[in-house]
Amino acid sequence: MTASRIYSRSPFPAFRPCSTALLLLLLFHVTLQTSAQERTDQDSLSVLQNKRANRAALSSALLPGAGQIMNKKYWKLPILYGGLGALVYFAGTNQQYYKDYKSAYAARIDTDPLTVDAYPRLSASDLQVRKDYYRRNRDLCYILGGVVYILNIVDAYVDSQLRDFDVSDQLSLSIRPGLLDSRQAVPAAGFRFTLTIP
């Protein structure tokens, strides 16, 4: 009889459990839409970061340093062009010495006694050693130039990806002395590293 009194007070007694279920369903739907919107915002930010990073890498591939300009890291340009300029200079110098010693070695080992080379005091084996030395140095300069070129592209890409990375004051690393658990009965003294990420 008490139950009939409770239901009799409500104008719509049959709809009370359904309305609760509808309200919960509506809240669940709003929560899903909010989380989907947050995921969409994060995905669009990620897509924007990837497009920006790809554009910076492509710019650095076409013109070394262009990606650093897009990322507004102008201080890297003198380092990049100084390194590339030094490698081009040393590659050219080593190429010239290589050509000189190569022609002198070729003149020394031919059978014609009338050919004279520019290094009469050096033996044929000395000329060959120097020729190989400068060829190796020239090739090393070319390889290092390629490495600097690739590092230029990678730097532009990574720098563009990390442009929006959180480096606020809330990130902290603390080092404190502490006792470390060990397998022996006596604990060992050491340091505890604590990285706090909000």
C-alpha positions as CSV (number, residue, x, y, z in Angstrom):
1,M,0.0,0.0,0.0
2,T,2.9,2.3,0.6
3,A,4.2,1.7,-2.9
4,S,0.9,2.6,-4.4
5,R,0.9,5.9,-2.5
6,I,4.4,6.7,-3.9
7,Y,3.3,6.0,-7.5
8,S,0.1,7.8,-7.1
9,R,1.9,11.1,-6.2
10,S,3.8,11.1,-9.5
11,P,1.8,12.3,-12.5
12,F,3.7,9.9,-14.8
13,P,4.6,6.9,-12.7
14,A,5.6,4.7,-15.6
15,F,8.2,7.2,-17.0
16,R,10.3,7.6,-13.9
17,P,12.8,4.7,-14.6
18,C,12.8,5.6,-18.3
19,S,13.6,9.3,-17.6
20,T,16.5,8.3,-15.3
21,A,17.8,6.0,-18.0
22,L,17.4,8.8,-20.6
23,L,19.2,11.3,-18.4
24,L,22.1,8.9,-17.9
25,L,22.2,8.2,-21.7
26,L,22.2,11.9,-22.4
27,L,25.0,12.5,-19.9
28,F,27.0,9.7,-21.4
29,H,26.4,11.1,-24.9
30,V,27.6,14.6,-23.9
31,T,30.7,13.0,-22.2
32,L,31.5,11.1,-25.4
33,Q,31.1,14.2,-27.5
34,T,33.4,16.2,-25.2
35,S,36.1,13.5,-25.2
36,A,35.7,13.1,-29.0
37,Q,36.0,16.9,-29.4
38,E,39.2,16.8,-27.2
39,R,40.6,14.0,-29.3
40,T,39.7,15.8,-32.5
41,D,41.4,19.0,-31.2
42,Q,44.5,16.9,-30.3
43,D,44.5,15.1,-33.6
44,S,44.2,18.4,-35.5
45,L,47.1,19.9,-33.5
46,S,49.1,16.8,-34.2
47,V,48.3,17.0,-37.9
48,L,49.2,20.7,-37.9
49,Q,52.5,19.9,-36.2
50,N,53.3,17.1,-38.7
51,K,52.5,19.4,-41.7
52,R,54.7,22.2,-40.2
53,A,57.5,19.7,-39.5
54,N,57.3,18.2,-43.0
55,R,57.4,21.6,-44.6
56,A,60.4,22.6,-42.5
57,A,62.3,19.4,-43.4
58,L,61.5,19.8,-47.1
59,S,62.6,23.4,-47.0
60,S,65.9,22.4,-45.4
61,A,66.3,19.7,-48.0
62,L,65.9,22.2,-50.9
63,L,67.9,25.0,-49.3
64,P,70.0,24.2,-46.2
65,G,69.0,26.5,-43.4
66,A,65.6,27.3,-44.7
67,G,63.9,25.0,-42.1
68,Q,65.9,26.7,-39.4
69,I,64.6,30.1,-40.7
70,M,61.0,28.8,-40.6
71,N,61.5,27.6,-37.0
72,K,63.0,31.0,-36.2
73,K,66.3,29.5,-35.0
74,Y,68.5,32.1,-36.8
75,W,71.5,31.4,-34.5
76,K,71.9,28.0,-36.2
77,L,72.6,29.4,-39.7
78,P,76.2,30.6,-39.0
79,I,77.0,27.2,-37.6
80,L,75.5,25.4,-40.5
81,Y,77.0,27.5,-43.2
82,G,80.3,27.8,-41.4
83,G,80.6,24.0,-41.2
84,L,79.5,23.5,-44.8
85,G,81.9,26.2,-46.0
86,A,84.8,24.7,-44.1
87,L,84.1,21.3,-45.6
88,V,83.8,22.7,-49.1
89,Y,87.1,24.5,-48.7
90,F,89.0,21.5,-47.3
91,A,87.5,19.3,-50.0
92,G,88.7,21.7,-52.7
93,T,92.2,22.0,-51.1
94,N,92.5,18.2,-50.8
95,Q,91.3,17.7,-54.4
96,Q,94.0,20.1,-55.6
97,Y,96.7,18.3,-53.7
98,Y,95.4,15.0,-54.9
99,K,95.6,16.1,-58.5
100,D,99.1,17.4,-58.1
101,Y,100.4,14.2,-56.5
102,K,98.5,12.0,-58.9
103,S,100.1,13.7,-61.9
104,A,103.5,13.7,-60.3
105,Y,103.1,10.0,-59.5
106,A,101.9,9.2,-63.1
107,A,105.0,11.1,-64.5
108,R,107.3,9.2,-62.2
109,I,106.1,5.7,-63.1
110,D,105.9,6.2,-66.8
111,T,108.8,4.8,-68.9
112,D,109.7,8.1,-70.6
113,P,112.9,9.5,-69.0
114,L,112.1,13.0,-70.4
115,T,109.0,13.6,-68.2
116,V,109.7,15.5,-65.0
117,D,107.4,15.9,-62.0
118,A,107.2,18.8,-59.6
119,Y,108.6,16.8,-56.6
120,P,112.0,15.5,-57.6
121,R,113.0,14.9,-53.9
122,L,110.2,12.5,-53.2
123,S,110.3,8.8,-54.2
124,A,107.5,7.1,-56.2
125,S,106.2,5.4,-53.1
126,D,106.1,8.8,-51.2
127,L,104.1,10.3,-54.0
128,Q,101.6,7.4,-54.0
129,V,101.2,7.7,-50.2
130,R,100.5,11.4,-50.4
131,K,98.2,10.9,-53.3
132,D,96.1,8.3,-51.4
133,Y,96.2,10.5,-48.2
134,Y,94.7,13.6,-50.0
135,R,92.1,11.4,-51.8
136,R,91.0,9.9,-48.5
137,N,90.8,13.4,-46.9
138,R,88.8,14.7,-49.9
139,D,86.4,11.7,-49.7
140,L,86.0,12.2,-45.9
141,C,85.1,15.9,-46.5
142,Y,82.4,14.8,-49.0
143,I,81.0,12.3,-46.5
144,L,81.0,14.8,-43.7
145,G,79.3,17.3,-45.9
146,G,76.5,14.8,-46.6
147,V,76.2,14.1,-42.8
148,V,75.9,17.9,-42.1
149,Y,73.2,18.2,-44.9
150,I,71.2,15.3,-43.4
151,L,71.6,16.6,-39.8
152,N,70.3,20.0,-41.1
153,I,67.1,18.3,-42.3
154,V,66.7,16.2,-39.2
155,D,67.3,19.3,-37.0
156,A,64.6,21.3,-38.8
157,Y,62.1,18.5,-38.5
158,V,62.7,17.8,-34.8
159,D,62.8,21.4,-33.9
160,S,59.5,22.0,-35.6
161,Q,57.9,19.0,-33.9
162,L,59.1,20.2,-30.4
163,R,58.1,23.8,-31.0
164,D,54.9,23.4,-28.8
165,F,56.6,21.1,-26.2
166,D,55.8,22.1,-22.6
167,V,58.9,23.4,-20.9
168,S,57.1,25.2,-18.1
169,D,58.4,25.6,-14.5
170,Q,56.1,22.8,-13.4
171,L,58.6,20.3,-14.9
172,S,61.2,19.5,-12.4
173,L,64.0,17.0,-11.7
174,S,65.2,16.7,-8.1
175,I,68.2,14.8,-6.8
176,R,68.2,13.8,-3.1
177,P,70.3,11.4,-1.0
178,G,68.5,8.3,0.1
179,L,68.8,4.7,1.2
180,L,68.4,2.2,-1.6
181,D,67.0,-1.3,-1.0
182,S,69.5,-3.9,-1.8
183,R,69.5,-7.7,-1.8
184,Q,71.7,-7.7,1.3
185,A,70.4,-7.1,4.8
186,V,72.1,-3.7,5.0
187,P,70.6,-0.9,2.8
188,A,73.0,1.0,0.6
189,A,73.4,4.8,0.4
190,G,72.7,6.5,-2.9
191,F,70.8,9.1,-4.7
192,R,67.1,9.3,-5.7
193,F,66.2,11.0,-8.9
194,T,62.6,12.3,-9.0
195,L,61.1,13.6,-12.3
196,T,57.9,15.6,-11.8
197,I,55.7,15.9,-14.8
198,P,52.3,17.7,-14.3
